[in-house]
C-alpha cells in the first residue's frame, strides 16, 4: 500500500439490504440493476448493519492491510468516482470506483459533483483525486447550484479500466 493512491471500489446495495435481510447473500449486479443499463455496479456488493450509507473511514481502517478488497489502485489520469442513484430524494444505491471522467464540452473532470435527472431518478456523480498513502476520497464538494437540473445530458464516463461486472 505504500506510496499508492486508491479509490474505493464496491457497490452498496442500499437501505433495503442489511444484516437481517433475506436474500442479500445471493444478490448480484443483475438483481440490483433490475435490467437497467448504463448504471455502474462494482463487486464486492456491500451492505451495512442498519441499511445506512457505508462508513468508508471504518472500511478503510479495517481493510488497510488488504486495500484491494474494497479499493482500486489509481492509474494515471484516473479519478475516484462516487455514483449515487436516488429516487424521491432517497438513496437507492451507491457505487464507488476508479475511472476517467469526461464532461461533454468541458473535458476531463477531476473534482466536483454533477447531477442528472433521468426517468424520475436523480443520478449524482462525484469525482475527486486521492492523495498518496491516505484514505481514498470518493467524494467531492458540490460545485454546482442545486437548481441546475438537467445540465449534464451528455455526461460520459470513459471506462478504460472499468466494466460494469468487473
C-alpha positions as CSV (number, residue, x, y, z in Angstrom):
1,X,0.0,0.0,0.0
2,X,3.0,2.3,0.5
3,X,3.1,5.3,-1.9
4,X,-0.1,4.4,-3.7
5,X,-3.3,6.3,-4.5
6,X,-6.5,4.4,-4.1
7,X,-10.2,4.8,-4.7
8,X,-12.9,2.8,-3.0
9,X,-14.3,0.1,-5.3
10,X,-17.6,-1.5,-4.3
11,X,-21.4,-1.2,-4.6
12,X,-23.5,-0.5,-1.5
13,X,-26.8,-2.3,-2.2
14,X,-28.9,0.3,-0.5
15,X,-31.1,0.7,2.5
16,X,-33.3,-2.3,1.6
17,X,-30.4,-4.6,2.4
18,X,-28.9,-5.0,5.8
19,X,-27.6,-7.9,8.0
20,X,-31.1,-9.2,8.8
21,X,-32.3,-9.0,5.2
22,X,-33.1,-12.2,3.4
23,X,-31.5,-12.8,0.0
24,X,-28.7,-10.2,0.2
25,X,-26.1,-13.0,0.2
26,X,-27.4,-14.1,-3.3
27,X,-27.7,-10.5,-4.6
28,X,-25.9,-9.8,-7.9
29,X,-25.4,-6.7,-10.0
30,X,-28.2,-8.0,-12.3
31,X,-30.5,-8.2,-9.3
32,X,-29.6,-4.7,-8.1
33,X,-29.9,-3.1,-11.6
34,X,-33.1,-4.9,-12.4
35,X,-32.4,-4.8,-16.1
36,X,-31.4,-1.2,-16.2
37,X,-28.4,-0.3,-18.4
38,X,-25.8,2.4,-18.1
39,X,-25.7,2.2,-14.3
40,X,-22.4,1.1,-12.8
41,X,-22.1,-1.8,-10.4
42,X,-18.8,-3.0,-8.8
43,X,-18.0,-6.1,-6.8
44,X,-17.9,-6.6,-3.9
45,X,-21.5,-5.9,-3.2
46,X,-21.8,-4.4,0.3
47,X,-24.5,-4.0,2.9
48,X,-24.5,-2.2,6.3
49,X,-25.8,-3.3,9.7
50,X,-28.7,-0.9,9.7
51,X,-29.2,-0.1,6.0
52,X,-27.4,3.2,6.3
53,X,-24.7,4.6,4.0
54,X,-21.4,2.8,4.5
55,X,-18.8,4.3,6.9
56,X,-15.9,4.4,4.5
57,X,-13.5,5.6,7.2
58,X,-14.2,2.4,9.1
59,X,-13.9,0.3,6.0
60,X,-10.5,1.8,5.1
61,X,-9.1,1.2,8.5
62,X,-10.5,-2.4,8.6
63,X,-9.0,-3.3,5.2
64,X,-5.9,-1.2,5.3
65,X,-3.6,-4.2,5.2
66,X,-5.5,-5.6,2.1
67,X,-6.9,-2.5,0.3
68,X,-7.6,-4.4,-2.9
69,X,-10.6,-6.0,-1.2
70,X,-12.5,-2.7,-1.3
71,X,-10.3,-0.4,-3.3
72,X,-8.7,0.0,-6.7
73,X,-5.3,1.5,-7.3
74,X,-5.5,4.7,-9.4
75,X,-3.9,4.6,-12.8
76,X,-2.5,7.7,-14.4
77,X,-5.4,10.0,-15.3
78,X,-7.9,8.2,-13.0
79,X,-10.2,9.9,-10.6
80,X,-12.3,8.4,-7.8
81,X,-16.0,8.2,-8.6
82,X,-19.0,8.0,-6.3
83,X,-22.1,7.2,-8.4
84,X,-25.3,7.7,-6.3
85,X,-28.6,6.6,-7.6
86,X,-31.7,8.1,-5.8
87,X,-35.5,8.1,-6.2
88,X,-37.7,10.7,-4.5
89,X,-34.6,12.1,-2.6
90,X,-33.9,8.7,-1.1
91,X,-30.6,7.0,-1.9
92,X,-31.2,3.6,-3.6
93,X,-27.6,2.5,-4.1
94,X,-24.0,3.9,-4.4
95,X,-21.2,2.6,-6.5
96,X,-17.6,3.6,-5.9
97,X,-14.8,3.0,-8.4
98,X,-11.7,4.3,-10.3
99,X,-12.3,5.7,-13.8
100,X,-11.6,8.5,-16.2
101,X,-14.5,11.0,-16.4
102,X,-15.2,13.5,-19.2
103,X,-17.9,16.1,-19.3
104,X,-19.2,16.9,-22.8
105,X,-17.9,20.3,-23.9
106,X,-15.7,20.6,-20.8
107,X,-13.1,17.8,-21.0
108,X,-11.7,15.8,-18.1
109,X,-13.3,16.1,-14.8
110,X,-11.0,16.0,-11.7
111,X,-13.3,17.3,-9.0
112,X,-16.9,18.2,-8.2
113,X,-20.4,16.7,-8.3
114,X,-22.6,16.5,-11.3
115,X,-26.4,15.7,-11.3
116,X,-28.7,14.5,-13.9
117,X,-32.4,13.6,-13.6
118,X,-33.5,10.6,-15.7
119,X,-36.9,8.8,-15.6
120,X,-37.8,10.2,-12.2
121,X,-34.4,9.3,-10.7
122,X,-31.6,11.5,-9.6
123,X,-28.1,10.5,-10.6
124,X,-25.2,12.2,-8.8
125,X,-21.6,11.6,-9.9
126,X,-18.9,13.0,-7.7
127,X,-15.3,12.8,-8.7
128,X,-12.1,13.6,-6.8
129,X,-8.4,12.8,-6.8
130,X,-7.0,10.8,-3.8
131,X,-3.7,11.6,-2.1
132,X,-0.9,9.0,-1.8
133,X,-0.9,7.0,1.4
134,X,-4.2,8.4,2.6
135,X,-7.8,7.2,2.7
136,X,-9.5,7.3,-0.8
137,X,-11.6,10.4,-1.4
138,X,-14.6,9.1,-3.5
139,X,-16.5,12.3,-2.6
140,X,-16.5,15.9,-3.7
141,X,-18.0,19.2,-2.7
142,X,-21.0,20.0,-4.9
143,X,-19.7,22.8,-7.2
144,X,-23.0,23.3,-9.0
145,X,-26.1,25.0,-7.7
146,X,-28.9,22.7,-6.8
147,X,-31.2,24.4,-9.3
148,X,-29.1,23.3,-12.3
149,X,-31.4,20.5,-13.2
150,X,-30.7,18.6,-16.3
151,X,-27.5,20.0,-17.4
152,X,-25.3,17.0,-18.0
153,X,-27.3,15.2,-20.6
154,X,-24.1,14.3,-22.4
155,X,-22.3,13.1,-19.3
156,X,-19.9,10.4,-20.3
157,X,-17.8,8.1,-18.1
158,X,-14.9,6.9,-20.0
159,X,-14.4,3.4,-18.8
160,X,-10.9,2.4,-19.9
161,X,-10.2,0.5,-16.7
162,X,-13.7,-0.4,-15.6
163,X,-16.5,-2.5,-16.8
164,X,-19.9,-3.0,-15.3
165,X,-19.3,-6.5,-14.0
166,X,-15.6,-6.4,-13.2
